[in-house]
Amino acid sequence: MEEDAAPSPGPVFDLESLQAATVGAGLVTGPFHRLRERNQPFEKLFDFWRVGQEAGVALAGPALRPVLRALDLAGTERSTVLVDVPGSRSEGAAHHACVVTCVPVRIWCGRATLLLAARITTRVLGAGGGVREEAHDAPANAVRRYEALLSAIPHVVWLMDRDGSVSALVGRFGQDSGGLWNPDGNGSWMDAVHPKDRAWFESRWQDTARGRSLLDAEIRVRAADDTGGYRHVKIIAVPVLRDGELVEWIGTVSDAEEQWHRQMRERLLARVAAEPVAGDLAELFAGTASAVVPDLVDAFAVFQLQSGGPAGRDPGSGLHLTSRVRIARSPNLPPIAPLAGDFVLGPLAEQAIEQRRARVIRFPVGRPPDGLLSGPTRAWLARAQGTSLTLLPIVVDERTVALAAAATCQGNPPPSDADIELLQEVLHRAQGPVSRTLELQNVRDTALALQRSFLTAPPQVDGAELAAVYQPASSRAEIGGDWYDATACRDGSLTLTIGDVAGHDLNAATAMSKVSNMLRGFAYDNPTSPARTLSRLDQVTQGLDTSPYVTILHAVLTPTGNGGRDVVLSNAGHLPPLLIPAGHGVPRYLTAVDGPDLPLCVAPGAQRGEWHEQLGPGDTLLLYTDGLVEVPGQDIGDGLGRLATRAADLTSQGLPLATLIKELLTLPGERRDDIAIIGLRVTANSPCTERTSGVHQ
């Protein structure tokens, strides 16, 4: 609501009906908390705060600063503070200790804040300038009236002396505070704080005790019942100091369990919604795993079942998992080893998968039960000082496709029933994304299998060393149309090809197989001119509508009398090949005078040219696709520079060609496309001493 220029005439809220005899009540409005109305007790207690005056002006000074903070918080929630209110010297009072609560309310003109103030004690100036502290006349009556006013407020106002003895001023522990542990029982109240919150909260507590700052924190506190569960509560505490020494504490405790679960639920569901589809389950559950650890559990892992789910049973040995797809764990927990080839699930996991419902076991610290879990699982829980294990099946189309496992460790309490229900809801909401991800993963696997079936090992050639590698894209489920090929022709020549069909799906892989097969046949039939071969391929692919766009670099290599190779190249819109001279020569990219020709399938009848190069003994020729040098957000020229520098460095180390090519895959930068590389090195001896296969990463 907008700040008023001046107080409106006449009352806007009837305060005289609110226990005017003892409890003060004032109404403030606007962002600067201008006092609009007050009753007589409030006027007597805050006689320095005039109607129409802003709180920041009237409540100046550190003693009243907590009231200003409480007013700022009151826009969204109730807040209570203990303050020393300056008294009137004519009454002989140094100051009053008051409990002030700020409550958001609505009035006829919009939002406002109601201040309720009760005087607890009064410090009186005695003879000789001494100060004595008196309990207010009938403080119990004041508290009872104050408690009556706040009976609808679900929080406890409490006092604690320096020895830790706690008593409630308003409300009752164990009821108004959400069923919390009762401080009147045995044990220190700090022992009731959740182990994960105890260290940082105690540090915050001590920091507050050393100054005059307000402690405002949300922690988990043990419940009053015998279940061993915990609830989230909001604690506001202020130290009461006398002559710089801590005398006591006053504060409030309010239940925050529902609010915390609501916020956690919104955060987890947002993570699921943010990944409607992913490249694999590991990518899909990355956000969920990091969100639940360590707030809900200490370790969270998702395991994918073998194809066919529960039906894929090995009689007598239980159900099997294919892989661990995602894991998150708290610091200082032992690592979770990869699944062994003979890993078999325990009976509890089999029940969760077959019955498609959550299974939970709770046990003493570091002592998981026998007979329910697999050997590796039980051993890890013992090392991690586990206290519980929750197994949650991930079901798609009435079939369990994965299993989530959540554990509490290091002696921490097990999750509550509400925590487990929250995890179940999140995994249920993930059914759609999981289904789409698995479908996309199946398409990707099919495309990979098809693509690799056409990436045959380079042939063995006298006087040359050949090597090739293909690495699929790591982002999402993208499979491109990249390929390499090497063909030994009947006239003794060798063809090298690198190509890229537009697209990142099964269609691209299918088109790649058609184009590469046609090119191999044309090249073998007439290997003398790579330009004519590409022209013929361009004509056929356009006529058959095989692919919308293809880049190809095609080379024909013929032995020379000095042990080298004559190379004829034709480039249809592809990146230039890299020549690395023997010894410590400077690498250079090979290009035609007029640059590359147009890609295939873009212009009918496009003219194609070719040019000649020479390779000497020890020279290396590399053909590659753009995934090796393209980095998002960077100029491709930078990538080409890095490739040349890295290739020269690896060549100078005398590495075999196959090793050199695999090392090129480690070039720095984020890569989102698949990569194909094929290389040839002219050897000094003939025949070649090494035959290298295509490597699939």
N, C-alpha and C positions, 0 to 999 in steps of 0.2 A: 504494500500500500504506500501511496505517496506520503512524504512528510508534510505535515500541516504548517502553514505559515504562522499561525497563531492558534492557541487553544480555542476550541469552539465553545460558545456560551452554553451553559446548562449541562447537566449530567448526561453522560452517554452510557453509563453502566451503574446499576444500583449495587453499591458496596455495603450499605448500612445493614443489610440483612446477613452479612457474613461475620458472625461472632464478633461484633464490634467492641465488645468489652475488653478483650485481651489481645486477640490476634489482629495484627495490622494487615490491611489489604490496600493495594494501590494498583492502578491501571495505567499502563504506558502504551503508546502507539508510535508507529513510524520507525524508520531505520535507525533513528537517533534516540529512540526510547523516551519520547517526551511524556512527562507525567500529565495525565488527563484528569484523573480523579483519585481520591484517597479517603479513607475513613479516619475516625478520630485516633484510634491506636496507632495507625501508620503515621499520622501527622505528628503525634507525640514522639514517636521513635525516630522519625526522619524529619525533624522540624526544620532542617536546613534545606530540604528539597521542596521547592515551591511548585505549585501547579503551573504547568506550561514550560517548566524548565527541563532541558535535556539531561539524561542520566550522566553523560560524560562530563557535564559541568558540575552537577550537584554531587556526584560520587567521586570527586577527585581524591587522589592519594592512594598509596598502596594498600591500606587496610580495607578499602571498599572495592578494590579492583576485582575480586572474585565475583561480586554482584554484576559488574559489567560483563564479565565472561559468561555468566549464567544467562544474562539477558540476550547475548548474542546467540547462545545455544537454543534459547527458548523458541526460536522460529520453527524448530523441527522436533524438539523433545523437551520434557520437563527436566529441570536440573536444580539441585539443592546445594547450598554452601553455608558455611559458618563464618561469620564476620564479626569484627569488633566495630560497633557503631559509636561514633563520638557522642557523648552525652552533654547535657546542659550543665555548665559550672554552677548555675544558680541552684541546681538541685544537688550539687556536691558530687556528681557522678563523673568518674573519669571516662568510662565507656561502658557499653552494654555488649555482652556476647549474645548474638542473635542467630537463629536459623532462618534462612531466607530461601524460599522456593519460588521459582519462576515457571509459570504454567501457560502454555499457548491457549488462547481462547478466541472466540469469534464474537463481535459486537455488530451493531447495526450498520456500521460504516466499513467493516472489513476485519482484518486480523488485528489482534492486540496481545499483550502479555499481562497476566495477572501476577502480582508479587504478593506473596503471603509471608509475613514475618512474625516470629515469636521470640520474645526475650527469654533467655535461659538464665543468665547470671548478670550481676551488676558489680563493677568495681567502683568503690566509693573512696573519695579522698578523705582521710581521717586527720586527726590533729597531728601537727608536726610534718604534714606533707606525706604521710604514709598512705599506702593504698591497701584496702582490704577487699576481699572478694566475698560477696554475699549471694546466697541463693535467692532468687527472686521470690517474692511472696507467692506461695503456692505454685512453684514451678511445675509440679505434677499436673495442676489444673491447666496451666498454659500448654503443657505438652499434650494433655488429653484433648484440649480444644484444637490444637494444631493437628493432632492425629485424626480427629474427626473430620477436619477440612480435607486432609490428604487420604482419607480412607479409600478413595477410588484410584489412587495412584499406586501402581504395582511396584513399589520399591521400599527399601528399608533405610531409614536414617539411623546411623550407629555412632557410638562413641567407643574409643579404645584407649586405655591408659598406656603409659610407656612400657608396662610389663606385658602387654598383650591381652589383657582382660577386656572382652568385648561385651557391650550391652546395646540393646536397641532402643532408640528414642521413639521412632515411628515405624510401625509395621512389626512383623515377627519373622525371624529367620526360619527357613524351612517351609514358609507358606508364601508370604508376599514376595519373597526373593526367588520363587520358582522351585522350591523344594531343595534348598541348599543345605550343606552340612551345617549343623548347629554349633556355633562357637562355644556354647555353654558346656559342650561335651568335653571328653578328654582329648588332649593333643593340641599342638600349636595350629593356629588357623592357617599359617603359611603352608603347613603340610597338606592342607586340603586343596591347594592350588595344583593344577595339572602339571605333571613333571615337565612337559614341553614348555610351559609358560613360567615355571617357577624361577629360573635363573634371571631372565630378563625383567620379570616383574619385581623381584626382590631388589634388583639393581635400580630400577625406576623408583621404587619405594624409598630406598636409601638416599637417592638423589633429591627426592622431594623433602625428606626429613632434614637435609642439610640446608635447605633454603625455604622460601615461602611460596614456591610454585604449586600449582594445582596438579594433582595426579588424576589423569583421566585415561582409563585403559579398559580394554575388553579382554577378559581371561576366562579360562575354564576352571570351575570349582567343583569339588566332589559333591555329589548329591547326598541328601540326608538319609536315603534308604540304604539297604544293604546290597544293592546291585553292583556297587563299585563304579557306577557311571558318573559322568561329569556333565555340567551344564555351562553354557556361555553366559557370563554376567558382565555388566558394565559397572565398574567401580570408579567413583569419584571420591577423592580423599584430600583433606587439607590438614597439615600439621598445625597444632596450636603451640606456639612458642611463648615462653615467659623468660625475659632477660636473656634471650638467645638460646635457651635450653628447651628441648622438646618436653612438653607436659602431657599432651594427649593428642589423639587424632579424632577428627569427625569426618564423616563421609556418608555416601549413599551406595547402596547396592541395588541394581535393577536387573531383572531377567532379560537376557539378550539372545536366548536360544533360538526362538523363532526367527528373529531378525537375521542372525548369523546363518541359519540354514537357508533362509530365503536368498540371501546374498550369494552364498556358495552355490545354490541351485542355479541362480541366474548366470553365474560365472561359468559353471560347467556346461550348461546348455548352450551358452554363447560359443564355447569352444567347439561343441559338436556342430552347431549351425554354421560356424565359420569354415568347416571342411565338408561341404556337401558331397565331394568326391575327392579321392586322393590317388596317388600312384600305387600305394600299397597300404596294408593295415598299419605298418609302422608309422607312416606319415599321418594316417588318419587319427591314430590314438596318441600322437605326440603331445598335443595340447592337453588332453584329458589326463595323461599320466603326470605331467608336470603340475597340473592344478590340484590333484588330490594328495600329492606328496609335498610337504609333510602335514598338511592341515587335517586330512582325514585319516591317512594311514602312513606307514613308514616305508613301505615298498609296494610297488604296483607293477604288474607285468601282464602282458597279453600274449597268448600262445595261439597260433593258428593250427587247426586240425587238418589232418590229411584229407585229400579229396575224397568226398563221400561221407565225411563226418562220422557219426557213431556207427554207421553200418560197416565201416572199414575196420572190423575187429579181427585181430590175430587170435584165434582160439587159444585160451589158456594163458594169454599174456596181456590182456587188457587193451585199452585204446592207445593210439599213438598220436603224437603231435609232429607237425612238419617243422616248425621253427618257432623261436621266440621272436616276436615282431616288435615289441616295445617294452621298455623297462624304465622305471624311475625309482630311485631309492634315496633315503636320507643319508647325509654324510656319516662316515665312520661305520657304515654297515659293510659286511663282507661282500665281495663281488658275487654275482650270480653267474655261474659257469654256463657256457652254451650247452644246448641239448646234445647229449651223446646219441650216437646212432641207435643204441639199444635202449634208450630211455623209454620207460613204460609208466603210465599214470597209475596212481594208487586208487584204491576203492572209492575214496571220497570224491575224487575228481571224476571217476566213471559215473558215480551217482549223479553228480551235478550235470554232466553232459547228457546222459540218457534221460533223466527226469526233467531236464531243462528248468531247473530251479536252483537258487543259491544254497550253498552249504557252508556253514560256519562252525568252526571249532575254536574254543577258548581253552587255554591250558596254563599251568604255572610257568613262570619265566624260564625259558630255555629248555622246557621239557615237553615237546610235542608228543602226542600219544603214538604208541606202536600200532601197526596194523591198518592205519587209515591213509597214510601218505606214502609216496614213493621214497626210496632211500635217499636220493639227493635232496629232495625237498625237506625231509625231516632233519638231515644233517645241517642244511643251511639254516633252518629255523633255530636249531640248537646253538649254532655259532653266533647267530644274530640276536640271541636272547629274546626270541619271539614269544609273544603272548597270545596271538590269535592268527588264524588264517581264514579268509573268506574267498570262496570260489564262486564265480559268477559266469554262467554260460552266456555266450553271445549268440542269439538265435536269429536266423534269417529263413523265412519261408518254412517254418517248423523244422528247421534243421540246425543243429549246433555247429557253427562254423569256426568258433574260436572260444577260448576260455580265458577269463580275466582272473588273476589271483592278487589279492590284497592282504598284506600282513602288517601287524603292529609288532614292533621289535624294541630292543633295548629296555625292556621292562615297562614300556608304555602301556596304558590301559587299552583294552580292545575297543573297537568302534561301537557306538551305540546302535540300537535298532534303527534310529532315524538316519544315521550315517549310511548304514547298509541299504536302506530304502532309497536314499539319494543316489548311491552308486548304481542300483538296479534301474532307476529311472533314466539315468544318463545313458547306460548301455542299451536300454530299450529304445530311447530316442535315436541312438546311433544305428538302428537296424537299416534304415534307408541308405545312409552313407556307406555302411558296410556292404550292403548288397550291390550298390553301384560301383564301389571300389573293387569288389571281387570280380564283377563282370568285366570291368575295365582291365583288371589284372589278367584275366583269362585271355582277353583279346591281345594284350601285350605279349603274353607268353606264346600265343599262337603265332603272332607276327615275328617274334624273336626266333622261334623254331623254323619258320619259313625262311626268314632272312639268313639264318646261319646255314640252312641246308644248301644255299647257293654260294656260300663263301667257302669255296674249296681251298685246300692247301696249295700253295704255289708249287709248280713242278720243279724237279731237279734239273738244273741246266749246267752244262760244262762251262767253266770259266766265270761263273757268277754265283753270288750268294743272294737268295731271296728270302724275304720275311714279310708278314702281313699281320694286322691286328684289327679287330672290330670291338668297339665298346659302345653298348646301348646308352641312350640318354638316361640320366639319373633323375630328371624332374618329371613329376606326374607319371602318366603312362605313355609318354611319347616314344614311338618307335619310328624312326625315319626310313627313308629309302636309300641310305648310303650303302655302297658296295665297292669291292675291289675285285680284280681278276687278273690272272696271268695265264697265258696260253702259249704253249710251245707249238709252233707251226711246222708243217711238213717240209718247208724249204729251209729249216734251220733257224729261222728268226723267232723272236719272242715278242709277244704283245703284252703290254701293261696297261691296265685301265683302272681309273678311279671315277666314280659317278655318284650323283645324288638326285633322286627323284623327289619332287616337291610333295610335302605332306608328312604327317606324323601319326600314321594309323595303319590299320591292316591293309587298306587300299594302297597306300604308298609301298608297303612291302610287296604286295602282289604285283603292282606295276613294275617295281624294281626287278622282280624275278623274270618278267617277260622281256623287259628291255635288255637286261644283262645276257639272257640266253640268246636273243636275236643278235646282239653285238658279237658274242663269242662265235656264233655260226658265220656271220659275215666276215669277221676277221680271219678265221681259219680258212675260209674259202678264197679270200683275196687279201693277203696281209701286206701287199706292197705299198698301199697308200692309205694312211689313217684318215685323210680328208674325205676320200671317196667312200670309205667305210662308214663314216659318220653321216655323210650326205644320204647314203642309202638307208641307214637306220632312221634318220629324220623323216624321210619320205614314208617309210613303212609305219612308224609309230603314229604319225599324223593321220595316215590313211585308216589305220585301225583304231584310232582314238585311244591309244594305250595309256598315255599319260599327259597331263596338262603342261608339264614343265620338267625338263631334265638338263642338268649340267654334266658334261663328261670331258675328261682328259684322256686321250687315247694315244699310245706311243707304240712304235714298232722298233725293236732293237735288233741289229744285225752285227755279228762278229766282224772285226777288222783284222788285218794281218798283224798288227802290233799288239794283239791281246786285248784291245779295247772294244768299244761298241759304237757303231753309228746309230744315232737315234733320230727318228722322224716323228714329230709330234703334231697333233691337231687338238685345239682347245675349243670346246663348245661352251663358253661361258663359265668355265671352272677356274678355281684358284691356280696360280702358276706352280709348277713343280720346283722343288729345291734341289740344286746340285751342290754337293759338298765335295770339293776336290780332295785328293789324297794328300797326306801329310798335314800341313797346317795352312792350307789354302783358305781363302775367304769364300764362304758360301754365297751363292747367288741364285736368284729366282730366274727361271727360263721363260721368256715371253717372246711371242712373235713381234715383228716390227710394228704391225698394225694392232697389236693387242689381241685379246681373245675374240673368237667369233660369237655369234648369238647362241644361246642355249637351244636345245632341240625343242620342237613342238611349239614354237612361237611365231615362225614366219615361213610359209611354204616356199620351197625353192631357194632357201638362203644359201649363199655361196660360202664354202668352207675352204680354209687354207691350211697349209702345213709348213713346218720349218725344220731345219736340221741342226743337230748338236752332236758333240763328240764326247764320249766317256773314255778316260784312260784307266789303266790298272790302279785299283785302290779308290777310284771315284765312287761316290754314293749318290743315287738318285731317289728322292722321296716324293711320292704322290699321296695326297691326303684330302680329306673333306673339311668343310668350313668349321665343323664342330671343334677341331683342334685349335683353331686360332681365334674364333669369335668369343668374346666375353661381353655380356650385356653392359651397355653404358660406355664401352670403350671403342676407339677407332680400330678397325681391323688391321690397319697398318702397324699398330703397336703389337698386335698378336703375331703378325708375320715377322716382326723384328725379334720378338722373344723366341720364336721357333728357330730362326736362323742361328741365333746366339747359342741356344741350348743344343741344337744339333751339332754345331761345330765343337762345342765343349765335350760332348759325349764321344764324338768321333776321335778327338785327340786322345781320349783315354784308351783307345784300342778295343772298345767293346764290340762283341759280335753284333751283327745287324739286328737280330731278333731282340737282343737285350736293349739296344739303342732305341728301337721303336717302342718297346714297352715303357722305357723311361720317359719318352716324349709325352705319354699320357699324364704325367705328373706335372705338366706345366702349370704355373700358378694361375688363379682366376676361377670364377664360377662358370661352369659350362652346362648348358641346358640342352644341347643337341648331341646326337650320336656322332661317333667318330670312326672313320675307316682310314687306315694307312697301309700302303704297300711300298716296299723299297727294294732296290737292287744295288748291290755293290759288286763292281768288277774285281775279281780275285786275281792274284798274281799267278796262282797255279791253276792248272786245269787237269782233271775236272774239279768242280767245287768240292770243298772238304766238308761242307755242312749243308744239310737240307732242312729247312725250317718250315714248320706248318703254320697255317693261320692260327692266331691266338684269339680266343673269344674271352673277353673280360666279364 
